[in-house]
Amino acid sequence: MNSGIIATRYATALWKLVSKKGTAGKVYSQAGIILRAFSGIPEFSSAMAYPQSASIERKILLLQSCVAPDSLEPGIEKLARLMNRNGRIAHLRLALLDFLNIYRDENGIKMVRITTASEDDKMLDIAGNIDDGRPAKQISVTHRVDPSIIGGFIYESWGKRLDCSIKGSLERVREQMIEKNKRLV
């Protein structure tokens, strides 16, 4: 079975559980913290991904250490125990990612990533005001600096990318020139 489908089913079950209990916001927050541990600490990922790498109790302790000093939300603990019992613990990371997406969709949270060439770039204000046609109750903006784009900005949201950078414009011109030269030969 496809790992994306498996993760989505577990994420949906977690969403239903925690939304009924009213703890979805706390689970959302803790899931984000745990996912940063997955991406930032390779040893954490390997310890969590393989059923034989550690007992479920040790895995729960690892999850707890991520959210300390708070206590681990019972919904996340139940999810980890269920996935471990079913031999699906390797999909925990994907299930938490899917949960974040479900939470954002249900709560109208729009995630936007803006890349500019410098830290104090005025393009950040311009890009932050782009209306992509999807209503949002809340917008969460992540700013990234990449000097290689030379100027302008790159706006990413809802799986779409708007490249208004100088580097992107130059690349598109280069591709057009190559395509026109191919027709001449």
N, C-alpha and C positions, 0 to 999 in steps of 0.2 A: 504494500500500500504506500502511496505517496506521503512523504514526511510532511509536506505542507498541509495536506488534508488532515493528517493525524494531529498536528499542532493546532490547527484551526478548531477542530472538534473539542480539544481540551481547553483551549482559550474561551470558546463559547460557553462551555460548562462552567468555567471559572467565573465568567461574566455573569451568568445567570445566578450563581451562588452568591457572589458578593454584592450584586445589585439588589437582591432581595434583602440581604442583611444590612445594607446601607454602608458597607465598608469599601465600596469600589474605589473611592478617591485615595484611600490609604493604600490599597493594593496597587493602584496605578503608580503611586509614588515609590513604593518599595520595589515594584517590578522594574522601574527605571534604574534604581540603584543597583539591583542585582544584575541587570543587563550590562551596566558599566563594568561590573566585576568580570562578567563573561568576556567582554571585549578587551579589558585592560590587563587581566591576569591569566596567562595561558594555563597555569597550574590549576586554577579554579575551574576553568572550562573542562580540562581533562578529568578532574576529580568528579565533576558533576555529570559528565556525559556517559560514563561507562558504568554499568551496573556492578561490575566486579571491582571497580577501583576503590570503593569505600562503602560502608554500610549506610543504610538510609538515615540512621541516627547521626552519623558523621556529616552526611550531606545536609541534613536539617541544621546542624550546628554551623556549617559553612554559610548557609543562607542567612541564618540568624546573625552571624558575624558581619555580614554585609549591611544589615539595617540597624546594627547596634548604634546607640543605646536603646532604641525602640525594640519592642518584641516583634517577632515575625508574625505577620497577619495569619490567622488560622486558615484562610482560603488558600494562601500560597503553600502553606505546609500540607494541607489536604491534597492539593494538586501534585506536589512533589511525591508524596507517599503513594498516591494513586498511579502516577506515571511510573514510579519505580516498581510497584507491584505488578503492573501490566507489561513491564519490560520496555517502557517507552521513555525512560528518564533522559535518554539522549536527545529527545525532542523538547526538553524543558525550555531551553533558550528560545526556540521558535514559538512555543506556546505563549511565552511571556511577551514576545514581540507582537504576536497576533492579538493578545489581550490589550496591549497598549493601543493598537489600531482600532479595535472595537470600542474601547473607552473613548478615544478621540472622536470617532464617528458618532457615538451616542450622545456625547456632550458638546458637539459642535466646536471642537478644538482644531484649529488649522495650524499645521506645522509648516513653517517657512524657513528655508535656509538661504541666506544671501551671502554671496561671495563677492568681496570687493578687493581692489588692488592695495588699499592701505587701511590702517586702523581708523583714522578719522575722516573717512571718505563721506562726502555729502550724498553719494549715490545710495547709501544705506537708507536715508530718509525717503528718497524717490522710490526705491524698490519696495520699501515697507508699505507703500500706499497703493500697490498694484492690486486691482480687483480682478480675480480670476473667475468670477461668476459663481463661486460656491459660497453660500452663506456660512458665516462662522460667528459663534458667540464669543470666542476667545482666539487670539492669535499668539502663537509662541514662535518667536524669531530667534534663529541661531545665526550668528555672524561669524564668517570665516574670512581670514585675510590670505590672499594668494597673489603675491606681487607679479607672478607670471602672466596674469590676465591683462596687465599693463594699465588698463583703465576701464571705466564702466562697471557693470555688475553682472552676476549670474543669479537668477531667481529660480528657486526650486520649491514646488509645493504640489501636493496631491499627485506625485509621480510625474509631474510635468516639469520641463526645464526651459527657461527663457534666457538665452545667452545674449546679453547686450554688452559684452566685453569687447575691447579692441582686439584682443587675441582671437576671439571667436569670429569677429567680422573679417579680420585678415585671412583666417583659415577658410571662410566661406568664399572670399574673393579668389584665393588660390585654387580652390576646388573648381570654381567656375572657369577659371583660365585653363586649367588642365582639361576640363571637359570640352571647351571650345577648341582647344588645340588638337584633341583627338579627332574631332569632326573634320578638321582641315587636312589631316594626313591621309 
